[in-house]
Amino acid sequence: MKTHVMKDIDQDWQLLIQEARIMGLHIDDVRRFLNTEKAVKKKTPMKNTIRQR
C-alpha cells in the first residue's frame, strides 16, 4: 500500500511540474511557492474524519 501511495504522490508531483511548465514557471518557482504555503495540521485523527453515510 505504501508503494501505491508513493506512486500517486510521484504522479501528482509530475503533473504539478508539467502544469507549471505550461504556465511558464520553473521548478524553483514552484518550490518557492510551496515553501511559503503553511501546512495545515489536522486536529482529529483520520479514523474520526472518515464517516460513512
Phi and psi restraints in degrees (range 20) as a CNS / XPLOR table:
assign (resid 1 and name C) (resid 2 and name N)
       (resid 2 and name CA) (resid 2 and name C) 1.0 -61.3 20.0 2
assign (resid 2 and name N) (resid 2 and name CA)
       (resid 2 and name C) (resid 3 and name N) 1.0 -39.2 20.0 2
assign (resid 2 and name C) (resid 3 and name N)
       (resid 3 and name CA) (resid 3 and name C) 1.0 -63.6 20.0 2
assign (resid 3 and name N) (resid 3 and name CA)
       (resid 3 and name C) (resid 4 and name N) 1.0 -39.7 20.0 2
assign (resid 3 and name C) (resid 4 and name N)
       (resid 4 and name CA) (resid 4 and name C) 1.0 -62.1 20.0 2
assign (resid 4 and name N) (resid 4 and name CA)
       (resid 4 and name C) (resid 5 and name N) 1.0 -42.5 20.0 2
assign (resid 4 and name C) (resid 5 and name N)
       (resid 5 and name CA) (resid 5 and name C) 1.0 -64.5 20.0 2
assign (resid 5 and name N) (resid 5 and name CA)
       (resid 5 and name C) (resid 6 and name N) 1.0 -42.7 20.0 2
assign (resid 5 and name C) (resid 6 and name N)
       (resid 6 and name CA) (resid 6 and name C) 1.0 -63.2 20.0 2
assign (resid 6 and name N) (resid 6 and name CA)
       (resid 6 and name C) (resid 7 and name N) 1.0 -37.8 20.0 2
assign (resid 6 and name C) (resid 7 and name N)
       (resid 7 and name CA) (resid 7 and name C) 1.0 -64.2 20.0 2
assign (resid 7 and name N) (resid 7 and name CA)
       (resid 7 and name C) (resid 8 and name N) 1.0 -40.1 20.0 2
assign (resid 7 and name C) (resid 8 and name N)
       (resid 8 and name CA) (resid 8 and name C) 1.0 -63.7 20.0 2
assign (resid 8 and name N) (resid 8 and name CA)
       (resid 8 and name C) (resid 9 and name N) 1.0 -41.8 20.0 2
assign (resid 8 and name C) (resid 9 and name N)
       (resid 9 and name CA) (resid 9 and name C) 1.0 -64.9 20.0 2
assign (resid 9 and name N) (resid 9 and name CA)
       (resid 9 and name C) (resid 10 and name N) 1.0 -44.1 20.0 2
assign (resid 9 and name C) (resid 10 and name N)
       (resid 10 and name CA) (resid 10 and name C) 1.0 -61.0 20.0 2
assign (resid 10 and name N) (resid 10 and name CA)
       (resid 10 and name C) (resid 11 and name N) 1.0 -41.3 20.0 2
assign (resid 10 and name C) (resid 11 and name N)
       (resid 11 and name CA) (resid 11 and name C) 1.0 -66.6 20.0 2
assign (resid 11 and name N) (resid 11 and name CA)
       (resid 11 and name C) (resid 12 and name N) 1.0 -42.4 20.0 2
assign (resid 11 and name C) (resid 12 and name N)
       (resid 12 and name CA) (resid 12 and name C) 1.0 -62.9 20.0 2
assign (resid 12 and name N) (resid 12 and name CA)
       (resid 12 and name C) (resid 13 and name N) 1.0 -40.5 20.0 2
assign (resid 12 and name C) (resid 13 and name N)
       (resid 13 and name CA) (resid 13 and name C) 1.0 -64.2 20.0 2
assign (resid 13 and name N) (resid 13 and name CA)
       (resid 13 and name C) (resid 14 and name N) 1.0 -42.7 20.0 2
assign (resid 13 and name C) (resid 14 and name N)
       (resid 14 and name CA) (resid 14 and name C) 1.0 -64.1 20.0 2
assign (resid 14 and name N) (resid 14 and name CA)
       (resid 14 and name C) (resid 15 and name N) 1.0 -39.7 20.0 2
assign (resid 14 and name C) (resid 15 and name N)
       (resid 15 and name CA) (resid 15 and name C) 1.0 -65.4 20.0 2
assign (resid 15 and name N) (resid 15 and name CA)
       (resid 15 and name C) (resid 16 and name N) 1.0 -39.1 20.0 2
assign (resid 15 and name C) (resid 16 and name N)
       (resid 16 and name CA) (resid 16 and name C) 1.0 -62.4 20.0 2
assign (resid 16 and name N) (resid 16 and name CA)
       (resid 16 and name C) (resid 17 and name N) 1.0 -45.4 20.0 2
assign (resid 16 and name C) (resid 17 and name N)
       (resid 17 and name CA) (resid 17 and name C) 1.0 -63.6 20.0 2
assign (resid 17 and name N) (resid 17 and name CA)
       (resid 17 and name C) (resid 18 and name N) 1.0 -41.8 20.0 2
assign (resid 17 and name C) (resid 18 and name N)
       (resid 18 and name CA) (resid 18 and name C) 1.0 -62.9 20.0 2
assign (resid 18 and name N) (resid 18 and name CA)
       (resid 18 and name C) (resid 19 and name N) 1.0 -44.6 20.0 2
assign (resid 18 and name C) (resid 19 and name N)
       (resid 19 and name CA) (resid 19 and name C) 1.0 -65.3 20.0 2
assign (resid 19 and name N) (resid 19 and name CA)
       (resid 19 and name C) (resid 20 and name N) 1.0 -37.3 20.0 2
assign (resid 19 and name C) (resid 20 and name N)
       (resid 20 and name CA) (resid 20 and name C) 1.0 -64.1 20.0 2
assign (resid 20 and name N) (resid 20 and name CA)
       (resid 20 and name C) (resid 21 and name N) 1.0 -41.4 20.0 2
assign (resid 20 and name C) (resid 21 and name N)
       (resid 21 and name CA) (resid 21 and name C) 1.0 -64.3 20.0 2
assign (resid 21 and name N) (resid 21 and name CA)
       (resid 21 and name C) (resid 22 and name N) 1.0 -38.0 20.0 2
assign (resid 21 and name C) (resid 22 and name N)
       (resid 22 and name CA) (resid 22 and name C) 1.0 -61.7 20.0 2
assign (resid 22 and name N) (resid 22 and name CA)
       (resid 22 and name C) (resid 23 and name N) 1.0 -37.2 20.0 2
assign (resid 22 and name C) (resid 23 and name N)
       (resid 23 and name CA) (resid 23 and name C) 1.0 -81.6 20.0 2
assign (resid 23 and name N) (resid 23 and name CA)
       (resid 23 and name C) (resid 24 and name N) 1.0 -2.8 20.0 2
assign (resid 23 and name C) (resid 24 and name N)
       (resid 24 and name CA) (resid 24 and name C) 1.0 88.9 20.0 2
assign (resid 24 and name N) (resid 24 and name CA)
       (resid 24 and name C) (resid 25 and name N) 1.0 16.2 20.0 2
assign (resid 24 and name C) (resid 25 and name N)
       (resid 25 and name CA) (resid 25 and name C) 1.0 -95.1 20.0 2
assign (resid 25 and name N) (resid 25 and name CA)
       (resid 25 and name C) (resid 26 and name N) 1.0 157.6 20.0 2
assign (resid 25 and name C) (resid 26 and name N)
       (resid 26 and name CA) (resid 26 and name C) 1.0 -106.0 20.0 2
assign (resid 26 and name N) (resid 26 and name CA)
       (resid 26 and name C) (resid 27 and name N) 1.0 166.9 20.0 2
assign (resid 26 and name C) (resid 27 and name N)
       (resid 27 and name CA) (resid 27 and name C) 1.0 -59.2 20.0 2
assign (resid 27 and name N) (resid 27 and name CA)
       (resid 27 and name C) (resid 28 and name N) 1.0 -34.1 20.0 2
assign (resid 27 and name C) (resid 28 and name N)
       (resid 28 and name CA) (resid 28 and name C) 1.0 -64.6 20.0 2
assign (resid 28 and name N) (resid 28 and name CA)
       (resid 28 and name C) (resid 29 and name N) 1.0 -36.8 20.0 2
assign (resid 28 and name C) (resid 29 and name N)
       (resid 29 and name CA) (resid 29 and name C) 1.0 -64.4 20.0 2
assign (resid 29 and name N) (resid 29 and name CA)
       (resid 29 and name C) (resid 30 and name N) 1.0 -41.6 20.0 2
assign (resid 29 and name C) (resid 30 and name N)
       (resid 30 and name CA) (resid 30 and name C) 1.0 -65.6 20.0 2
assign (resid 30 and name N) (resid 30 and name CA)
       (resid 30 and name C) (resid 31 and name N) 1.0 -45.3 20.0 2
assign (resid 30 and name C) (resid 31 and name N)
       (resid 31 and name CA) (resid 31 and name C) 1.0 -61.6 20.0 2
assign (resid 31 and name N) (resid 31 and name CA)
       (resid 31 and name C) (resid 32 and name N) 1.0 -41.7 20.0 2
assign (resid 31 and name C) (resid 32 and name N)
       (resid 32 and name CA) (resid 32 and name C) 1.0 -61.3 20.0 2
assign (resid 32 and name N) (resid 32 and name CA)
       (resid 32 and name C) (resid 33 and name N) 1.0 -43.5 20.0 2
assign (resid 32 and name C) (resid 33 and name N)
       (resid 33 and name CA) (resid 33 and name C) 1.0 -63.5 20.0 2
assign (resid 33 and name N) (resid 33 and name CA)
       (resid 33 and name C) (resid 34 and name N) 1.0 -46.1 20.0 2
assign (resid 33 and name C) (resid 34 and name N)
       (resid 34 and name CA) (resid 34 and name C) 1.0 -64.9 20.0 2
assign (resid 34 and name N) (resid 34 and name CA)
       (resid 34 and name C) (resid 35 and name N) 1.0 -34.1 20.0 2
assign (resid 34 and name C) (resid 35 and name N)
       (resid 35 and name CA) (resid 35 and name C) 1.0 -71.1 20.0 2
assign (resid 35 and name N) (resid 35 and name CA)
       (resid 35 and name C) (resid 36 and name N) 1.0 -26.2 20.0 2
assign (resid 35 and name C) (resid 36 and name N)
       (resid 36 and name CA) (resid 36 and name C) 1.0 -82.8 20.0 2
assign (resid 36 and name N) (resid 36 and name CA)
       (resid 36 and name C) (resid 37 and name N) 1.0 -20.7 20.0 2
assign (resid 36 and name C) (resid 37 and name N)
       (resid 37 and name CA) (resid 37 and name C) 1.0 -74.7 20.0 2
assign (resid 37 and name N) (resid 37 and name CA)
       (resid 37 and name C) (resid 38 and name N) 1.0 138.2 20.0 2
assign (resid 37 and name C) (resid 38 and name N)
       (resid 38 and name CA) (resid 38 and name C) 1.0 -84.7 20.0 2
assign (resid 38 and name N) (resid 38 and name CA)
       (resid 38 and name C) (resid 39 and name N) 1.0 139.0 20.0 2
assign (resid 38 and name C) (resid 39 and name N)
       (resid 39 and name CA) (resid 39 and name C) 1.0 -77.1 20.0 2
assign (resid 39 and name N) (resid 39 and name CA)
       (resid 39 and name C) (resid 40 and name N) 1.0 139.5 20.0 2
assign (resid 39 and name C) (resid 40 and name N)
       (resid 40 and name CA) (resid 40 and name C) 1.0 -97.6 20.0 2
assign (resid 40 and name N) (resid 40 and name CA)
       (resid 40 and name C) (resid 41 and name N) 1.0 122.5 20.0 2
assign (resid 40 and name C) (resid 41 and name N)
       (resid 41 and name CA) (resid 41 and name C) 1.0 -99.3 20.0 2
assign (resid 41 and name N) (resid 41 and name CA)
       (resid 41 and name C) (resid 42 and name N) 1.0 129.3 20.0 2
assign (resid 41 and name C) (resid 42 and name N)
       (resid 42 and name CA) (resid 42 and name C) 1.0 -74.6 20.0 2
assign (resid 42 and name N) (resid 42 and name CA)
       (resid 42 and name C) (resid 43 and name N) 1.0 138.9 20.0 2
assign (resid 42 and name C) (resid 43 and name N)
       (resid 43 and name CA) (resid 43 and name C) 1.0 -90.0 20.0 2
assign (resid 43 and name N) (resid 43 and name CA)
       (resid 43 and name C) (resid 44 and name N) 1.0 -17.7 20.0 2
assign (resid 43 and name C) (resid 44 and name N)
       (resid 44 and name CA) (resid 44 and name C) 1.0 -115.3 20.0 2
assign (resid 44 and name N) (resid 44 and name CA)
       (resid 44 and name C) (resid 45 and name N) 1.0 148.1 20.0 2
assign (resid 44 and name C) (resid 45 and name N)
       (resid 45 and name CA) (resid 45 and name C) 1.0 -62.6 20.0 2
assign (resid 45 and name N) (resid 45 and name CA)
       (resid 45 and name C) (resid 46 and name N) 1.0 154.4 20.0 2
assign (resid 45 and name C) (resid 46 and name N)
       (resid 46 and name CA) (resid 46 and name C) 1.0 -61.2 20.0 2
assign (resid 46 and name N) (resid 46 and name CA)
       (resid 46 and name C) (resid 47 and name N) 1.0 -34.8 20.0 2
assign (resid 46 and name C) (resid 47 and name N)
       (resid 47 and name CA) (resid 47 and name C) 1.0 -64.0 20.0 2
assign (resid 47 and name N) (resid 47 and name CA)
       (resid 47 and name C) (resid 48 and name N) 1.0 -24.2 20.0 2
assign (resid 47 and name C) (resid 48 and name N)
       (resid 48 and name CA) (resid 48 and name C) 1.0 -85.5 20.0 2
assign (resid 48 and name N) (resid 48 and name CA)
       (resid 48 and name C) (resid 49 and name N) 1.0 -20.7 20.0 2
assign (resid 48 and name C) (resid 49 and name N)
       (resid 49 and name CA) (resid 49 and name C) 1.0 -88.5 20.0 2
assign (resid 49 and name N) (resid 49 and name CA)
       (resid 49 and name C) (resid 50 and name N) 1.0 -20.1 20.0 2
assign (resid 49 and name C) (resid 50 and name N)
       (resid 50 and name CA) (resid 50 and name C) 1.0 -94.4 20.0 2
assign (resid 50 and name N) (resid 50 and name CA)
       (resid 50 and name C) (resid 51 and name N) 1.0 117.7 20.0 2
assign (resid 50 and name C) (resid 51 and name N)
       (resid 51 and name CA) (resid 51 and name C) 1.0 -132.7 20.0 2
assign (resid 51 and name N) (resid 51 and name CA)
       (resid 51 and name C) (resid 52 and name N) 1.0 142.9 20.0 2
assign (resid 51 and name C) (resid 52 and name N)
       (resid 52 and name CA) (resid 52 and name C) 1.0 -97.9 20.0 2
assign (resid 52 and name N) (resid 52 and name CA)
       (resid 52 and name C) (resid 53 and name N) 1.0 139.8 20.0 2
